Amino acid sequence: MSSEPNPGTPAVVGAVRRRGWFAHPVLSVLLAASWLALSHSLALVHLISAALIGLIVPRLLRAFLGDAEYIHWPSAWRLLWVVLKDIVLSNIAVARLVLGRIDRIQPAWIQVPLATKHHRVNALLAMIITTTPGTVSAVIDEDRDFILVHALNCDDAPAMVDDIKTRYEGALLRVFRIQPENPA
């Protein structure tokens, strides 16, 4: 089920949920669960409050939230585990690198071409890149369709670009069901 994208959004986007009382189901569930966790109770009054908060708050914020997109959950879970594993392994590699000889460190700036202009995909890609130790920062250049990444240690820039594109960007495209606009 898809609808026409809003003006100003990329032409190629994943399936978009129609607006309604349950237009942002993930946000609704997270709000309700947060309320229950904060209240430390499963009493009927708290369950009703959680349900109302989960329904009403996203409805009140719909002008700011925009349309929710369908997410391919199996791909999202796979990506989550890949990122978590990479964060742990990268922490170990960075610790070895930093505690070792300083002349072994080869910092570099690399350009990762973007496969799409989809704002959520590109923002999440930049977030994943910066949360993985070993990459110090990432800047999205939407005009030139690339992310500039500062890597703490990079001896093979093309391999690092390929790794980022396959492990993270490709997975994000599958999560949001988007076809690449700029295949690289």
Summary of the structure (lengths in Angstrom):
residues: 184
radius of gyration: 19.9
end to end distance: 28.9
largest distance: 62.6
contacts: 487
relative contact order: 0.15
helix: 53%
strand: 11%
